Amino acid sequence: MATTVLKNNGADLPEAQVQGLLASWKASRQSRSTAYLTSTLSVENIGFSPKDMMYNEASQYLATEIARAMNVPAYYISADMNNSMTYQNIIDGRREFMAYSLQPYICAIEDRLSMNDITNSANQVRFAVDDSFLRADAMERLDIIEKMLALDLIDVNQARQMEQLTPLGDPSATNV
């Protein structure tokens, strides 16, 4: 459908001139060049632009509705509506996302993969989300390890293992 109309505000033109004017206008539009109109001709746009039709707002609304339906925070799928993270840090946001969105799926997958027909009955399948996605920053982890060491809840080798470091060798052992 045409979205532009050329309107003649003067005397009627012969059919041949009208066809020539339309052909010239079409050629200018196809070559993306500047078209010329006389004072008696004007251009009127008909129809609606994507902005007038609110396509962007509609896509943002749909993204927000998808986030609600999937129980995912809106900012994870770039939905601009209702995506406030006031007073929430990244780790808290991740914990909330894990608890309300991912945990039911993770539990179902872990339980199914831990069944006897897939895994040995002595084994259990577990996702290591605490070691990756929910891992706290280094200073917080070191504070916890320091407190656990002070309370004699763990030894140095266990602390090194918690940080995925190799354990220290036994100081009483000698190399032969």
Secondary structure, DSSP 8 states (H G I E B T S, - for coil): ---EEEEE-SS---HHHHHHHHHHHHHHHHTT------TTEEEEE-S--TTTTTHHHHHHHHHHHHHHHHT--GGGGT--TT---TT--HHHHHHHHIIIIIHHHHHHHHHHHTSTTTS-TT------GGGTTT---HHHHHHHHHHHHHTTSS-HHHHHHHTT------TT----
